[in-house]
Amino acid sequence: MSKVQLLILGSHTDTIQNVSAFLKLNGYQNVKAVFSDEDALRELATGKYSVLIIGAGIAAPSRTMLRKFLSTQKLSTRIIEHYGNPASLPADIRQATGRS
């Protein structure tokens, strides 16, 4: 089981629930989902997340704002911009965290 802390920002509840369940089945028990920029910023400000997964339904301005926030705050959170099937996420997370 991985101790990596994951934050998922998405716009579709059903999709995010499915992705969260898939990640938990693949050993990622520390998954939190949020559905707004404000909630994502509040969670990211804690500094506890290794990876932010941004779902396909999140607009470009939000993506840019989140990147700038992480850079400005000097947080080491890695970003995965995810589109489609969650099957690639475990490998993407391992790559982002250097745990190949």
N, C-alpha and C positions, 0 to 999 in steps of 0.2 A: 504494500500500500504506500502510495506517495504522500509526502507531507507538503507538497507544493500547494500553495494557496492560489485558487483561481477565482477571478471575477469575470462574470459574463454580462455584457451589456447587449440587450436585444430588444426587439420591438413586438415580438409575437410570443405570448405566454406559452402556448402549446409547444412551439418549437424549442423554446428555452428549457421547458420542463423535460422534453425528450433528450436534449443535449446534456443537461445536468445528470439525468438518469444514466445515459450512456457513459459519461465520464466516471461516474461512481462505480459502474460495473467494471470499468477498466482501471480501478485502483485509485482514482482521484476523489477522495472523500471530502476534501475541503473546497467546496464549490459554493459560491454565492452568486445569485442572479439579481440584476437590477434592470429597470426599464426606463430610466431617465438619466439625462446628463448630470443633473444635480445629485442623484443618488450615487452615480459612478464617481463623481468628484469627491463626495464625502467619504466613500469607501477607500478610494485611492489615497486620500490624504492620510489615512492611517499608516501607510507604508508597509502593510503586511502582505500584499499580493505580489506573487512572483510573475503572474501572467494576467493580462487583460485580454479577453476574447471579445472582439467586436463583431456582432452579427450583421448579416447582409442588409437588414432593414434600417441600419443606422446611417443617417445622411452624412455627406462629406464634411460639412461644416463642424459637425459634432466630432468626427474623427480627428480633424485638424486641431480642434480645441483640446481634446484629450491628450494628443501628442505634445502640444505646447505645455499643457499643465504638467505632465510627467517630466518634461525637460526642465521647465522652470523650477520645479520643486526638487530636482535632482533625484528623482525616485528611480530605482533600478527595475521597475516593473516593465516586462517585455509585452509587446502588443502582437496579437495574432488577429489578423483581419480574416474572418472566416465566412465563406460562402458555400452553401450546399450541405452535403452529407457530412455528418460528424465523424465518419470512419477515420479520417486522416488526423483528427485532433490529437490523439495520444502521441503520435510521431511528431506533430508540430510542437506540442508542449515540451517533449523531450529535447527537441532541437533548440527551442527558445531558451530553455533553462540549462542547456549544456549537459543534459543527462542522456545522451544518445545511447 
